Amino acid sequence: MILRLLFVPRSAWAPACLALSLSILSCAAPPPPEPETVVEPAQEAENLTPLISIEAGGYRPLYPGEGEPKEVARPAFLLEATAVTNAQFLAFVRANPKWQRANVSPLMADSNYLQHWDGNLAIPAGSAQAPVTRVSWFAARAYAQWIGRRLPTLAEWESIGMSSDTAAYGREDPNYNQVILNWYSRPTPEFPDAVGQKVPNYFGIYDMHGLIWEWVEDFNSSFVTGESRGDSGLDRNLFCGSASVGVADPSDYAAFMRFAFRSSLEARFTVNNLGFRCAADSPTAP
């Protein structure tokens, strides 16, 4: 294998090295399919986060397949304006006791699940409008199903996450990556701020960066197209030591960080700065 060396600015050494280290950990074979979970649908539709309509567009995979376009079509969909809050998740666990901290199956969440709450049905004072964190992928999916929604796909999340507050494709803004990397480098606070306090992005979505990391439906897939994931000629070592080989945009260090972080996750993991928001199919989508 031929390793390609890239020039990396000194300011990006730390995040680039972290991304590479986490990518190396992700070289194992993908985990087997996880068991499905079912919850009863929500009886109340109160206090749900508004859904923002996102027109059909495209996104740029971090690793496009050989001979494939750098931008892939993405259908129209709906995305919640803000992440799910502690108050909203509290309503869910109150209605679904098996998802309470004391009752959740260890197959569905690790021992860190909701450990920052004061009890099974008690959230920390002043945190009602803060995004819920320390929830597993299983729990996030169960909540989304309970309210009749779903988790966004990686393509959906990335297509909106790559926008700045003024442009649909924020990577063309020289400050876009640096703002995100500055957030990645800061220590995680014990409790995140309330949702929706900053300027929304181009699409009217809040806190895609700068507040928490977020689960997506297909978190354990790479930033590659569907065709390249099934291509036997795709060298899986690209996601290990030579992680920059074949990448669409070697300067997009923030995308490397997200790729590495998601690659290190398992569905039952909970992290103190990892939450989620919900999505839904658009009535205008084909």
QUICOR-V421801 format. One record per backbone hydrogen bond with DSSP energy under -0.5 kcal/mol. CO is the residue of the C=O (numbers start at 1). NH is the residue of the N-H. E is the energy in kcal/mol with one decimal. If there is no record, write none. Layout:
BEGIN
co & nh & e
CO & NH & E
CO & NH & E
END
This chain:
BEGIN
co & nh & e
1 & 3 & -0.6
3 & 5 & -0.5
6 & 8 & -0.5
9 & 12 & -1.9
10 & 13 & -1.6
12 & 16 & -2.4
13 & 17 & -2.9
14 & 18 & -2.3
15 & 19 & -2.5
16 & 20 & -2.3
17 & 21 & -2.6
18 & 22 & -2.6
19 & 23 & -2.3
20 & 24 & -2.0
21 & 25 & -1.3
22 & 26 & -0.7
23 & 26 & -0.9
24 & 27 & -1.3
25 & 28 & -0.5
45 & 48 & -0.7
50 & 81 & -2.3
52 & 79 & -2.2
53 & 55 & -0.5
54 & 77 & -1.9
57 & 74 & -3.3
59 & 61 & -0.7
59 & 72 & -3.2
62 & 248 & -3.1
63 & 225 & -0.6
65 & 68 & -2.2
72 & 59 & -2.1
74 & 57 & -2.8
76 & 282 & -0.8
77 & 54 & -3.0
78 & 280 & -2.1
79 & 52 & -3.4
81 & 206 & -2.9
84 & 132 & -2.3
85 & 89 & -2.4
86 & 90 & -2.4
87 & 91 & -1.6
88 & 92 & -1.3
89 & 93 & -2.5
90 & 94 & -2.1
91 & 95 & -1.6
92 & 96 & -1.5
96 & 99 & -2.5
97 & 100 & -2.0
100 & 103 & -1.3
100 & 104 & -2.0
105 & 108 & -1.8
105 & 109 & -1.2
110 & 113 & -1.7
112 & 115 & -1.9
114 & 117 & -1.5
119 & 122 & -1.2
122 & 118 & -1.7
122 & 119 & -1.5
124 & 127 & -1.9
127 & 86 & -0.6
127 & 130 & -1.5
128 & 87 & -2.2
129 & 195 & -2.5
130 & 86 & -2.3
134 & 114 & -2.2
136 & 140 & -2.4
137 & 141 & -2.5
138 & 142 & -2.2
139 & 143 & -2.4
140 & 144 & -2.3
141 & 145 & -2.5
142 & 146 & -2.1
143 & 147 & -1.6
144 & 149 & -3.5
145 & 148 & -1.3
146 & 42 & -3.9
150 & 279 & -3.7
152 & 217 & -3.0
153 & 157 & -2.8
154 & 158 & -3.0
155 & 159 & -2.0
156 & 160 & -1.3
157 & 161 & -3.2
158 & 162 & -1.5
160 & 163 & -1.5
162 & 170 & -2.5
162 & 171 & -0.6
164 & 202 & -2.6
167 & 164 & -2.0
168 & 170 & -0.7
169 & 172 & -1.4
170 & 173 & -2.5
172 & 174 & -0.6
173 & 176 & -1.7
173 & 177 & -0.6
175 & 179 & -2.3
176 & 180 & -1.6
177 & 181 & -2.8
178 & 182 & -2.4
179 & 183 & -1.5
180 & 184 & -2.4
181 & 185 & -1.8
182 & 186 & -0.6
183 & 186 & -1.2
193 & 131 & -0.8
194 & 197 & -0.6
201 & 204 & -2.2
205 & 201 & -2.7
213 & 275 & -2.8
216 & 219 & -1.2
218 & 221 & -1.9
222 & 224 & -2.6
223 & 63 & -4.3
225 & 229 & -1.8
226 & 230 & -1.1
228 & 231 & -0.7
230 & 232 & -0.6
231 & 234 & -1.9
233 & 235 & -0.7
234 & 236 & -0.6
235 & 238 & -2.1
236 & 239 & -1.7
237 & 240 & -2.0
237 & 242 & -1.0
240 & 243 & -1.0
242 & 245 & -2.0
244 & 247 & -1.5
249 & 252 & -2.1
251 & 253 & -2.0
252 & 256 & -1.5
253 & 257 & -2.1
254 & 258 & -2.0
255 & 259 & -2.7
256 & 260 & -2.6
257 & 261 & -2.6
258 & 262 & -2.6
259 & 263 & -2.1
260 & 264 & -1.0
261 & 264 & -0.8
262 & 265 & -1.4
266 & 269 & -1.9
267 & 137 & -1.8
267 & 138 & -1.1
268 & 110 & -2.0
271 & 134 & -2.0
271 & 274 & -1.8
273 & 213 & -3.1
273 & 275 & -0.5
274 & 134 & -0.7
274 & 135 & -0.9
275 & 215 & -2.6
276 & 84 & -2.5
277 & 152 & -0.6
278 & 80 & -2.5
279 & 150 & -2.5
280 & 78 & -2.9
282 & 285 & -1.4
END
